Amino acid sequence: MSIAIIYEDNHLLVVEKPVNMPVQEDRTGDMDLLNALKEMIKDRDNKPGNVYLGLVHRLDRPVGGAIVFAKTSKAASRLSDILRRRDMDREYIAVVRGNPPKENGRLEHHLLKDKKENKVSVVKPGVKEAKKAVLNYEVLGRKGDLTLVSVRLETGRPHQIRVQLSAIGCPLYGDQKYGASVNRPGQQIALWSRSLSFTHPVKKEPVCVTSLPPSAEPWSYWSLS
């Protein structure tokens, strides 16, 4: 599988994650992005031995778009700090069913993950092991019963965008796990990592990268360039 490189230097590698590809090895045994990129670098650069590539954040398997890896341990440590301090601006775009209650808003929920079922639910504050999740959204456009939204995360919880938008009555287009009642089997989930902006962990220069979803339904209803 060809993986598009968005940005690369001696310290960082930003690529466009293909949809339905796990970021790291999982129980399915399917080829994952991390190992595919290591193999690509090893072959391309004729590197002997193992290739180092640090995983500092993740995208759900069905989600495509921009994701950054570290090519050195120093860059990995500093990128992790940037994420911890919430100094990386991560913008996602999503197509949801229905209309959010406001044109833009801030959502706060407490989420609890069932690891056995790999499913997250909204619970009341104070529930043991539940974690606070916060995101900000903005409506970008509408088409029939579909709404295009921009989402920026303040926290990084598993399935966060999918669960929080479903909790306000706006499940993602194609999401079978959190919107099975309104989505058909086989539809591709419409969630994309559109941009990453942060200060380079070594060069201290601004890094701003973008990635656009494919020009297929439902993305094709809007001009996203």
C-alpha positions as a Markdown table, in Angstrom:
| # | Residue | x | y | z |
|---|---|---|---|---|
| 1 | Met | 0.0 | 0.0 | 0.0 |
| 2 | Ser | 1.3 | 3.4 | -1.0 |
| 3 | Ile | 1.4 | 5.9 | 2.0 |
| 4 | Ala | 1.6 | 9.6 | 1.1 |
| 5 | Ile | 4.3 | 11.5 | 2.9 |
| 6 | Ile | 3.1 | 15.1 | 3.9 |
| 7 | Tyr | 6.3 | 16.3 | 5.6 |
| 8 | Glu | 9.7 | 14.7 | 6.5 |
| 9 | Asp | 13.0 | 15.8 | 7.8 |
| 10 | Asn | 15.7 | 14.1 | 10.0 |
| 11 | His | 13.5 | 14.3 | 13.1 |
| 12 | Leu | 9.9 | 14.0 | 12.0 |
| 13 | Leu | 7.7 | 12.0 | 9.6 |
| 14 | Val | 4.1 | 13.2 | 8.9 |
| 15 | Val | 2.0 | 10.9 | 6.7 |
| 16 | Glu | -1.5 | 10.5 | 5.5 |
| 17 | Lys | -2.9 | 7.5 | 7.3 |
| 18 | Pro | -5.0 | 5.3 | 5.0 |
| 19 | Val | -8.5 | 4.5 | 6.3 |
| 20 | Asn | -9.1 | 1.2 | 7.9 |
| 21 | Met | -5.4 | 0.6 | 8.7 |
| 22 | Pro | -4.5 | 0.2 | 12.3 |
| 23 | Val | -1.8 | 2.7 | 13.5 |
| 24 | Gln | 0.0 | -0.1 | 15.4 |
| 25 | Glu | -0.2 | -3.9 | 15.5 |
| 26 | Asp | -3.4 | -5.3 | 16.9 |
| 27 | Arg | -5.1 | -8.6 | 17.3 |
| 28 | Thr | -6.2 | -8.8 | 13.7 |
| 29 | Gly | -2.6 | -9.3 | 12.5 |
| 30 | Asp | -3.3 | -6.8 | 9.6 |
| 31 | Met | -0.5 | -4.7 | 8.4 |
| 32 | Asp | -0.2 | -1.6 | 10.6 |
| 33 | Leu | 1.0 | 1.9 | 9.7 |
| 34 | Leu | 3.9 | 1.9 | 12.1 |
| 35 | Asn | 5.5 | -1.2 | 10.7 |
| 36 | Ala | 4.7 | -0.4 | 7.1 |
| 37 | Leu | 6.5 | 2.9 | 7.5 |
| 38 | Lys | 9.5 | 1.3 | 9.1 |
| 39 | Glu | 9.7 | -1.1 | 6.2 |
| 40 | Met | 9.4 | 1.7 | 3.7 |
| 41 | Ile | 12.2 | 3.7 | 5.4 |
| 42 | Lys | 14.4 | 0.6 | 5.6 |
| 43 | Asp | 14.0 | -0.1 | 1.9 |
| 44 | Arg | 14.1 | 3.5 | 0.6 |
| 45 | Asp | 17.2 | 4.5 | 2.6 |
| 46 | Asn | 18.9 | 1.1 | 2.5 |
| 47 | Lys | 19.2 | 1.1 | 6.3 |
| 48 | Pro | 20.7 | -1.9 | 8.0 |
| 49 | Gly | 19.1 | -3.2 | 11.2 |
| 50 | Asn | 16.0 | -1.9 | 12.8 |
| 51 | Val | 14.5 | 1.5 | 12.0 |
| 52 | Tyr | 13.4 | 3.7 | 14.9 |
| 53 | Leu | 10.1 | 5.4 | 14.5 |
| 54 | Gly | 8.3 | 6.8 | 17.6 |
| 55 | Leu | 4.6 | 6.6 | 17.9 |
| 56 | Val | 3.4 | 9.7 | 19.9 |
| 57 | His | -0.4 | 9.9 | 19.1 |
| 58 | Arg | -3.0 | 7.7 | 17.4 |
| 59 | Leu | -6.0 | 7.7 | 15.1 |
| 60 | Asp | -8.8 | 5.1 | 15.2 |
| 61 | Arg | -8.5 | 2.4 | 12.6 |
| 62 | Pro | -11.4 | 3.7 | 10.4 |
| 63 | Val | -10.0 | 7.3 | 10.4 |
| 64 | Gly | -7.7 | 8.7 | 7.8 |
| 65 | Gly | -5.5 | 11.8 | 7.6 |
| 66 | Ala | -2.5 | 13.5 | 9.0 |
| 67 | Ile | -0.5 | 11.8 | 11.7 |
| 68 | Val | 3.1 | 12.5 | 13.0 |
| 69 | Phe | 5.8 | 10.1 | 14.0 |
| 70 | Ala | 9.2 | 10.8 | 15.5 |
| 71 | Lys | 12.4 | 9.6 | 13.7 |
| 72 | Thr | 14.6 | 10.0 | 16.8 |
| 73 | Ser | 14.1 | 9.3 | 20.5 |
| 74 | Lys | 14.8 | 13.0 | 21.3 |
| 75 | Ala | 12.1 | 14.2 | 18.9 |
| 76 | Ala | 9.7 | 11.5 | 20.4 |
| 77 | Ser | 10.2 | 12.8 | 23.9 |
| 78 | Arg | 9.7 | 16.4 | 23.0 |
| 79 | Leu | 6.7 | 15.7 | 20.8 |
| 80 | Ser | 5.1 | 13.8 | 23.7 |
| 81 | Asp | 5.7 | 16.8 | 25.9 |
| 82 | Ile | 4.1 | 19.1 | 23.3 |
| 83 | Leu | 1.0 | 16.8 | 23.3 |
| 84 | Arg | 0.9 | 16.7 | 27.1 |
| 85 | Arg | 1.0 | 20.5 | 27.3 |
| 86 | Arg | -1.7 | 20.6 | 24.6 |
| 87 | Asp | 0.5 | 22.7 | 22.4 |
| 88 | Met | -0.3 | 20.8 | 19.2 |
| 89 | Asp | -3.4 | 22.1 | 17.4 |
| 90 | Arg | -5.2 | 19.0 | 15.9 |
| 91 | Glu | -8.1 | 19.8 | 13.6 |
| 92 | Tyr | -10.4 | 17.0 | 12.4 |
| 93 | Ile | -13.3 | 17.3 | 10.1 |
| 94 | Ala | -16.4 | 15.1 | 10.3 |
| 95 | Val | -19.7 | 14.5 | 8.6 |
| 96 | Val | -22.5 | 13.9 | 11.2 |
| 97 | Arg | -26.1 | 12.9 | 11.0 |
| 98 | Gly | -28.5 | 15.6 | 12.1 |
| 99 | Asn | -27.7 | 19.2 | 13.3 |
| 100 | Pro | -25.6 | 20.1 | 16.3 |
| 101 | Pro | -27.5 | 22.4 | 18.8 |
| 102 | Lys | -25.2 | 25.4 | 18.1 |
| 103 | Glu | -23.1 | 26.6 | 15.2 |
| 104 | Asn | -20.1 | 26.2 | 17.4 |
| 105 | Gly | -19.7 | 24.8 | 20.9 |
| 106 | Arg | -17.7 | 23.1 | 23.6 |
| 107 | Leu | -18.6 | 19.6 | 24.6 |
| 108 | Glu | -17.6 | 18.1 | 28.0 |
| 109 | His | -18.4 | 14.5 | 28.9 |
| 110 | His | -17.0 | 11.8 | 31.2 |
| 111 | Leu | -16.1 | 8.7 | 29.2 |
| 112 | Leu | -15.6 | 5.1 | 30.3 |
| 113 | Lys | -14.0 | 2.5 | 28.1 |
| 114 | Asp | -15.1 | -1.1 | 28.1 |
| 115 | Lys | -11.8 | -2.7 | 27.0 |
| 116 | Lys | -13.4 | -6.1 | 26.4 |
| 117 | Glu | -16.0 | -4.7 | 24.0 |
| 118 | Asn | -13.7 | -1.9 | 22.8 |
| 119 | Lys | -16.5 | 0.5 | 23.2 |
| 120 | Val | -16.7 | 3.9 | 25.1 |
| 121 | Ser | -19.8 | 5.2 | 26.9 |
| 122 | Val | -20.8 | 8.6 | 28.4 |
| 123 | Val | -21.1 | 8.3 | 32.2 |
| 124 | Lys | -21.8 | 10.6 | 35.1 |
| 125 | Pro | -18.8 | 12.4 | 36.7 |
| 126 | Gly | -17.2 | 10.5 | 39.5 |
| 127 | Val | -17.6 | 7.0 | 38.0 |
| 128 | Lys | -14.5 | 5.0 | 38.7 |
| 129 | Glu | -11.9 | 5.0 | 35.8 |
| 130 | Ala | -14.0 | 7.5 | 33.8 |
| 131 | Lys | -12.0 | 10.3 | 32.2 |
| 132 | Lys | -13.1 | 13.8 | 31.3 |
| 133 | Ala | -13.2 | 14.5 | 27.6 |
| 134 | Val | -13.4 | 18.0 | 26.0 |
| 135 | Leu | -13.7 | 19.1 | 22.4 |
| 136 | Asn | -14.7 | 22.2 | 20.5 |
| 137 | Tyr | -16.7 | 22.1 | 17.3 |
| 138 | Glu | -17.7 | 24.5 | 14.5 |
| 139 | Val | -20.4 | 23.9 | 11.8 |
| 140 | Leu | -18.8 | 24.3 | 8.4 |
| 141 | Gly | -21.8 | 23.4 | 6.2 |
| 142 | Arg | -25.0 | 21.4 | 5.7 |
| 143 | Lys | -26.4 | 19.1 | 3.1 |
| 144 | Gly | -29.9 | 17.6 | 3.7 |
| 145 | Asp | -29.7 | 15.8 | 7.1 |
| 146 | Leu | -25.9 | 15.8 | 7.0 |
| 147 | Thr | -23.6 | 18.4 | 8.7 |
| 148 | Leu | -19.9 | 19.1 | 8.1 |
| 149 | Val | -18.1 | 20.1 | 11.3 |
| 150 | Ser | -14.6 | 21.0 | 12.3 |
| 151 | Val | -13.4 | 19.5 | 15.6 |
| 152 | Arg | -10.5 | 20.5 | 17.8 |
| 153 | Leu | -9.6 | 18.3 | 20.8 |
| 154 | Glu | -8.6 | 19.5 | 24.2 |
| 155 | Thr | -8.2 | 15.9 | 25.4 |
| 156 | Gly | -7.3 | 12.7 | 23.6 |
| 157 | Arg | -9.6 | 10.0 | 24.7 |
| 158 | Pro | -10.3 | 6.7 | 22.8 |
| 159 | His | -13.2 | 7.2 | 20.3 |
| 160 | Gln | -13.7 | 10.7 | 21.8 |
| 161 | Ile | -15.0 | 12.5 | 18.8 |
| 162 | Arg | -17.3 | 9.7 | 17.8 |
| 163 | Val | -18.8 | 9.2 | 21.3 |
| 164 | Gln | -19.2 | 12.9 | 22.1 |
| 165 | Leu | -20.9 | 13.9 | 18.9 |
| 166 | Ser | -23.2 | 10.8 | 19.1 |
| 167 | Ala | -24.0 | 11.9 | 22.7 |
| 168 | Ile | -25.5 | 15.2 | 21.4 |
| 169 | Gly | -27.6 | 13.3 | 18.8 |
| 170 | Cys | -25.2 | 13.7 | 15.9 |
| 171 | Pro | -23.5 | 10.4 | 15.2 |
| 172 | Leu | -20.8 | 10.3 | 12.5 |
| 173 | Tyr | -21.8 | 9.3 | 9.0 |
| 174 | Gly | -20.8 | 5.6 | 8.6 |
| 175 | Asp | -20.1 | 4.9 | 12.2 |
| 176 | Gln | -21.5 | 1.5 | 13.0 |
| 177 | Lys | -20.3 | 1.5 | 16.6 |
| 178 | Tyr | -21.9 | 4.7 | 17.8 |
| 179 | Gly | -24.6 | 5.3 | 15.1 |
| 180 | Ala | -25.8 | 1.9 | 14.0 |
| 181 | Ser | -29.4 | 3.0 | 14.0 |
| 182 | Val | -28.8 | 5.6 | 11.3 |
| 183 | Asn | -25.9 | 4.2 | 9.3 |
| 184 | Arg | -25.8 | 1.3 | 6.9 |
| 185 | Pro | -23.2 | -1.6 | 7.1 |
| 186 | Gly | -20.4 | -1.0 | 4.7 |
| 187 | Gln | -20.4 | 2.8 | 4.9 |
| 188 | Gln | -17.0 | 4.4 | 5.5 |
| 189 | Ile | -16.9 | 6.5 | 8.7 |
| 190 | Ala | -16.5 | 10.2 | 7.8 |
| 191 | Leu | -13.9 | 11.4 | 10.2 |
| 192 | Trp | -10.6 | 12.8 | 8.9 |
| 193 | Ser | -7.5 | 14.3 | 10.6 |
| 194 | Arg | -7.2 | 17.5 | 8.5 |
| 195 | Ser | -4.4 | 19.5 | 10.1 |
| 196 | Leu | -1.6 | 19.5 | 12.6 |
| 197 | Ser | 0.1 | 22.6 | 13.8 |
| 198 | Phe | 3.0 | 22.7 | 16.4 |
| 199 | Thr | 6.5 | 24.0 | 17.0 |
| 200 | His | 9.2 | 21.7 | 15.7 |
| 201 | Pro | 10.6 | 19.8 | 18.6 |
| 202 | Val | 14.2 | 20.3 | 17.5 |
| 203 | Lys | 14.3 | 23.2 | 15.0 |
| 204 | Lys | 11.8 | 25.3 | 17.0 |
| 205 | Glu | 10.1 | 26.4 | 13.8 |
| 206 | Pro | 6.4 | 26.3 | 13.1 |
| 207 | Val | 5.2 | 23.1 | 11.4 |
| 208 | Cys | 1.7 | 23.3 | 9.8 |
| 209 | Val | 0.5 | 20.3 | 7.7 |
| 210 | Thr | -2.8 | 19.6 | 6.1 |
| 211 | Ser | -4.5 | 16.5 | 4.6 |
| 212 | Leu | -7.8 | 16.4 | 2.7 |
| 213 | Pro | -10.2 | 13.5 | 2.6 |
| 214 | Pro | -11.0 | 11.7 | -0.7 |
| 215 | Ser | -13.5 | 13.4 | -3.1 |
| 216 | Ala | -16.1 | 10.7 | -2.5 |
| 217 | Glu | -19.5 | 10.8 | -0.7 |
| 218 | Pro | -20.1 | 12.3 | 1.7 |
| 219 | Trp | -17.1 | 14.6 | 1.5 |
| 220 | Ser | -17.8 | 15.5 | -2.1 |
| 221 | Tyr | -20.9 | 17.4 | -1.0 |
| 222 | Trp | -18.6 | 20.3 | 0.1 |
| 223 | Ser | -15.6 | 22.1 | -1.4 |
| 224 | Leu | -12.7 | 21.2 | 1.0 |
| 225 | Ser | -9.7 | 22.4 | -0.9 |
